[in-house]
Amino acid sequence: MFPFLSDLINYLFGFSFSFPLPMFGFMVALAFIAANLLFVQEMKRKEADGLLSADTIKVIKGKKASINELLSNGLFGFVIGYKLGGIILNYAQAAEDLQSYVMSLEGNLLSGIVLAAVLAYLKYREAEKNRLPEPKEVTEIVRPYQHVGNMTFIAAIGGILGAKIFDAVEDLERLMEDPIGVILSGSGLSIYGGLIIGGGAVVYYAHKKGLKLVHVIDACAPGLMLAYGIGRIGCQLSGDGDWGTTNELPIPEALSFLPDWMWSFTYPHNVNGEGILIAGCEGKYCYELATPVWPTPFYETVMAFMIFGGLWAFRKKITTPGVMFSFYLIFNGIERFLIEKIRINPDYNILGMKATQAEIIAVLLIITGIGGVWYAKKSYKGATK
């Protein structure tokens, strides 16, 4: 496994450098970038098709920088400088657990103050450069796709928050035993928590901006599925605990051409540090599972990419508003419900039946998606399929 991106680079190219960029975090960042690019493309297409329209806003041009603008830039600069300076000057300590260091109160005060001053000054100089003797109000056109950057940022913040909340609720005993460890851990992220909270925040933003929600959610559906698959690559490469149940079955003859790790895997050097000590290994990530398990993140990646391919291929043919997103919910729910059968997750007891949190949400997604298709077809009878 590759806890850090540098571990993968060293493995592939024979290098021997170390940089504490978590593999899972790197893949999540790539997932957001990919989703953003596809979201922008689909928003532009829907505007060209007349489904979304540009808006106009009034802005004041030529005014001097306000105190709030200078303070916000300065605060942002201080936080970044405080942490970056701390990481650079205390590299050995930060490299041991970068995420915990970033989330802690440790840093470098001087570098924080310097970057705060620099960013505040740059904002001041920018405003002075464009300052007019008499500020004037002008009208600007805002295209639908220009909101995607803000929506992606909101989805990232809300998604991470939701993922941690849902993961904590899923295993309250673990949260009570080690609340700080659970909150700061790079593992333990509920994808559905991120989808619900992050998605809800994006829907609220789109509503406030007057965008037609049904077309916005249709536009983001393919990108969401692709991002899910990319994120699962991060789970597989880092070994973050999202693996399946024990699998000691021999690989079927029909699949013997596949690498062994695609059938069962022990996740050596996993980022969670779970399992038994690897003989002769030194360092923090020296454990592997005692028995092989199903590599479920890999299976989810394959299924997610297949679903994305289908959604992307038929996106122009599915013209009934709301159907694209409904299909996304249905296929997402089916994929997750099936994979839960070979995954390790705590069960809830509901009316005598046992089900994981993900299974419950998956069933709700499937039902919601089916209901969405029915409602969309009923509400937009004039649209062609």
C-alpha positions in Angstrom: 0.0 0.0 0.0 1.0 3.6 -0.4 0.1 5.8 2.5 1.7 8.8 0.8 1.8 9.8 -2.9 5.6 9.7 -2.7 5.4 6.0 -1.8 3.7 5.3 -5.1 6.1 7.4 -7.1 9.1 5.6 -5.4 7.5 2.2 -6.2 6.8 3.1 -9.9 10.1 4.9 -10.7 12.6 3.6 -8.2 13.0 6.9 -6.4 13.7 7.2 -2.7 12.3 10.6 -1.6 9.6 11.2 1.0 6.9 13.8 1.0 3.9 13.6 3.4 1.1 14.1 1.0 -1.6 11.5 1.9 -2.5 9.3 -1.0 -6.2 9.3 -0.1 -6.3 13.1 0.1 -4.5 13.4 -3.2 -7.0 11.2 -4.9 -9.9 13.1 -3.3 -8.5 16.3 -4.7 -8.3 14.7 -8.2 -11.9 13.5 -7.8 -13.1 17.1 -7.1 -11.1 18.4 -10.1 -12.5 15.8 -12.4 -16.1 16.4 -11.2 -15.6 20.2 -11.6 -14.4 19.9 -15.2 -17.4 17.7 -16.2 -19.8 19.9 -14.2 -18.6 23.0 -16.1 -18.9 21.2 -19.4 -22.5 20.1 -18.7 -23.6 23.5 -17.4 -22.3 25.1 -20.6 -24.2 22.5 -22.7 -27.4 23.1 -20.8 -27.1 26.8 -21.3 -26.5 26.3 -25.0 -29.7 24.1 -25.1 -31.6 26.9 -23.4 -32.2 25.0 -20.2 -30.2 27.4 -18.1 -29.8 31.1 -18.6 -27.4 33.8 -17.6 -28.1 36.3 -14.8 -27.2 39.9 -14.3 -25.8 41.4 -11.2 -25.0 45.0 -10.1 -21.5 45.6 -8.8 -19.6 48.7 -7.7 -16.4 49.3 -9.7 -13.5 51.5 -8.7 -14.0 51.6 -4.9 -11.1 51.2 -2.4 -10.5 48.0 -0.6 -12.8 47.6 2.4 -11.6 46.7 5.9 -13.5 43.4 5.6 -11.7 42.5 2.4 -8.3 43.3 3.8 -9.0 41.4 7.0 -10.4 38.3 5.2 -7.3 38.2 2.9 -5.0 38.7 5.9 -6.8 36.0 7.9 -6.5 33.5 5.0 -2.8 34.4 4.6 -2.2 33.9 8.3 -3.7 30.5 8.4 -1.8 29.3 5.3 1.4 30.9 6.4 1.1 29.6 9.9 0.7 26.0 8.8 3.1 26.1 5.8 5.9 27.7 7.9 5.3 25.1 10.6 5.5 22.2 8.2 8.7 23.5 6.6 10.5 24.3 9.9 9.2 21.2 11.6 9.2 18.8 8.7 10.3 15.7 10.5 7.4 16.1 13.0 4.8 17.1 10.4 5.8 14.2 8.1 4.9 11.6 10.7 1.2 12.6 10.5 0.6 15.5 8.2 -3.2 15.6 8.6 -3.0 15.6 12.4 -0.4 18.4 12.2 -2.6 20.5 9.9 -5.6 20.0 12.2 -3.6 20.8 15.3 -2.9 24.3 16.7 0.8 24.0 15.9 2.5 26.2 13.3 4.9 29.1 12.9 3.6 32.5 14.1 6.2 34.6 12.1 5.4 33.0 8.7 1.7 33.4 9.4 2.1 37.2 10.1 4.3 37.7 7.1 1.9 36.0 4.6 -1.1 37.7 6.2 0.6 41.1 5.6 1.6 40.1 2.0 -2.0 39.0 1.0 -3.6 42.0 2.6 -1.2 44.4 0.8 -1.7 42.7 -2.5 -5.5 43.1 -2.1 -4.9 46.8 -1.3 -2.7 47.3 -4.3 -5.2 45.6 -6.6 -8.0 47.8 -5.4 -5.9 51.0 -5.7 -4.9 50.0 -9.3 -8.5 49.8 -10.4 -9.8 52.6 -8.2 -11.8 55.4 -9.9 -12.2 59.0 -8.8 -15.9 58.2 -8.5 -16.9 54.6 -8.0 -19.7 53.6 -10.4 -22.3 50.8 -10.5 -22.1 48.5 -13.5 -24.1 45.5 -14.7 -22.2 42.2 -15.2 -23.4 39.0 -16.8 -22.9 35.8 -14.8 -23.1 32.5 -16.8 -24.4 29.4 -15.0 -21.1 27.6 -15.3 -19.4 30.4 -13.5 -21.1 29.2 -10.3 -19.4 25.8 -10.5 -16.3 26.9 -8.7 -18.3 28.1 -5.7 -20.4 25.0 -5.8 -17.4 22.7 -5.9 -15.8 24.5 -2.9 -19.1 24.3 -1.0 -19.4 20.6 -1.9 -15.8 20.0 -0.7 -16.3 21.6 2.7 -19.8 20.2 3.3 -18.8 16.8 1.9 -15.8 16.4 4.3 -17.9 17.6 7.2 -20.8 15.2 6.3 -18.4 12.3 5.7 -16.9 12.7 9.2 -20.3 13.1 10.9 -21.9 10.1 9.3 -18.8 8.0 9.9 -18.8 9.0 13.6 -22.5 8.2 13.9 -21.9 4.8 12.3 -19.6 3.7 15.1 -20.4 5.7 18.2 -18.4 3.4 20.4 -15.2 4.2 18.5 -16.0 7.9 18.7 -16.5 7.8 22.4 -13.2 5.9 22.9 -11.1 8.3 20.9 -13.0 11.4 19.7 -9.9 13.4 18.7 -8.4 10.4 16.8 -11.7 9.8 14.9 -12.1 13.4 14.0 -8.6 13.9 12.8 -8.1 10.6 11.1 -7.6 10.5 7.4 -9.6 7.3 7.2 -13.1 6.8 8.2 -15.1 8.9 5.8 -18.6 8.0 4.9 -19.1 8.7 1.2 -22.9 9.0 1.7 -22.4 11.5 4.5 -20.4 13.6 2.1 -23.0 13.2 -0.6 -25.9 14.2 1.5 -24.4 17.1 3.4 -22.2 18.4 0.5 -25.0 17.9 -2.0 -27.6 19.6 0.2 -25.3 22.6 0.5 -24.8 22.8 -3.3 -28.6 22.6 -3.8 -29.2 25.4 -1.4 -26.6 27.6 -3.1 -28.1 26.9 -6.5 -31.5 27.8 -5.2 -30.3 31.1 -3.7 -28.7 32.0 -7.1 -31.9 31.4 -9.0 -30.7 28.4 -11.0 -33.1 25.7 -12.1 -32.3 22.9 -9.7 -33.4 20.1 -11.8 -31.0 21.0 -14.6 -28.2 21.7 -12.1 -28.5 18.2 -10.5 -28.7 16.6 -13.9 -25.5 18.4 -15.0 -23.5 17.2 -12.0 -24.7 13.5 -12.0 -22.0 12.1 -14.3 -19.2 14.0 -12.6 -20.4 12.7 -9.2 -20.1 9.1 -10.3 -16.7 9.6 -11.8 -15.5 11.4 -8.6 -16.8 8.4 -6.6 -14.7 6.0 -8.6 -11.6 8.1 -8.4 -12.0 8.5 -4.6 -12.2 4.7 -4.3 -8.9 4.4 -6.1 -7.5 6.4 -3.1 -9.1 3.9 -0.7 -7.5 1.0 -2.5 -4.0 2.5 -2.9 -3.8 3.7 0.7 -5.6 0.8 2.4 -7.8 3.0 4.5 -10.0 0.3 5.9 -12.8 0.2 3.3 -11.9 -3.4 2.4 -14.2 -6.4 2.5 -14.8 -9.5 4.5 -12.3 -12.4 4.7 -11.8 -14.1 1.3 -9.6 -17.2 1.5 -11.3 -18.8 -1.5 -9.1 -19.9 -4.4 -9.3 -17.7 -7.4 -11.6 -19.3 -10.1 -9.9 -20.8 -13.1 -11.8 -18.4 -15.4 -10.2 -15.4 -13.5 -6.7 -16.9 -13.1 -5.3 -14.4 -15.6 -6.0 -11.5 -13.1 -3.5 -10.4 -10.5 -4.0 -12.1 -7.2 -4.8 -8.7 -5.4 -7.9 -8.3 -7.6 -9.4 -11.4 -6.0 -8.1 -11.2 -2.4 -5.6 -9.0 -0.6 -3.9 -8.4 2.8 -3.3 -4.7 2.3 0.4 -4.6 3.5 1.5 -1.2 4.8 -2.1 0.0 5.0 -2.6 3.5 6.3 -4.8 2.3 9.2 -2.0 0.3 10.7 -4.3 -2.7 11.0 -3.3 -6.4 11.1 -0.1 -8.1 12.0 3.5 -6.8 12.0 5.4 -7.3 8.7 8.6 -9.1 9.4 11.7 -6.9 9.0 9.7 -3.7 8.4 10.5 -0.5 10.3 8.4 2.6 10.5 4.8 3.6 11.1 3.1 1.6 8.3 4.3 -1.9 8.9 1.2 -4.0 9.2 -0.9 -6.2 6.9 -4.1 -8.1 7.5 -3.7 -11.6 9.0 -6.1 -13.0 6.4 -6.8 -11.8 2.9 -10.0 -9.9 2.2 -12.1 -8.9 -0.8 -10.6 -5.7 -2.3 -13.9 -3.9 -2.4 -12.5 -0.4 -3.2 -11.2 -1.8 -6.5 -14.5 -3.4 -7.3 -16.3 -0.1 -6.5 -13.9 1.8 -8.8 -14.7 -0.6 -11.7 -18.5 -0.3 -11.1 -18.4 3.4 -10.7 -16.5 3.9 -13.9 -18.9 1.7 -15.8 -21.9 3.6 -14.4 -20.2 6.9 -15.3 -19.5 5.7 -18.8 -23.2 4.9 -19.2 -24.4 8.2 -17.8 -22.0 10.1 -20.0 -22.8 8.2 -23.1 -26.5 8.8 -22.8 -26.5 12.3 -21.3 -27.6 13.9 -24.5 -30.3 11.3 -25.2 -32.0 11.6 -21.8 -33.8 14.9 -22.2 -36.5 14.6 -19.6 -35.4 16.9 -16.7 -34.6 15.0 -13.5 -34.2 11.5 -15.1 -30.4 11.7 -15.4 -30.0 12.4 -11.7 -32.6 9.8 -10.8 -30.6 7.2 -12.8 -27.5 8.3 -10.9 -29.3 7.6 -7.6 -30.6 4.2 -8.7 -27.3 2.9 -10.1 -25.3 4.4 -7.2 -27.7 2.7 -4.7 -27.5 -0.7 -6.5 -23.7 -0.6 -6.6 -23.3 0.2 -3.0 -26.0 -2.2 -1.8 -24.3 -5.1 -3.7 -20.8 -4.3 -2.4 -22.0 -4.1 1.2 -22.6 -7.8 1.1 -18.9 -8.4 1.1 -17.8 -5.3 3.1 -17.1 -4.9 6.8 -19.5 -2.3 8.4 -21.4 -2.3 11.7 -25.0 -3.4 11.4 -28.1 -1.6 12.7 -31.0 -3.7 14.0 -34.2 -2.4 12.4 -37.5 -4.3 13.1 -35.5 -7.5 13.6 -33.5 -7.1 10.4 -29.8 -6.2 10.3 -28.5 -3.7 7.8 -25.5 -1.4 7.6 -25.9 2.4 7.4 -24.8 2.3 3.7 -27.3 -0.4 2.9 -30.1 1.6 4.4 -29.1 4.8 2.5 -28.6 2.7 -0.7 -32.1 1.4 -0.6 -33.4 4.9 0.0 -31.4 6.2 -3.0 -32.9 3.5 -5.2 -36.4 4.2 -4.1 -35.9 8.0 -4.5 -34.4 7.4 -7.9 -37.3 5.3 -9.1 -39.7 7.8 -7.7 -37.8 10.6 -9.4 -38.0 8.9 -12.8 -41.8 8.4 -12.4 -42.3 12.0 -11.2 -40.1 13.4 -14.0 -41.9 11.4 -16.7 -45.3 12.5 -15.3 -44.3 16.2 -14.9 -42.5 16.6 -18.3 -44.7 14.6 -20.7 -43.7 16.9 -23.6 -40.0 16.0 -23.3 -38.5 13.3 -25.5 -36.5 10.5 -24.1 
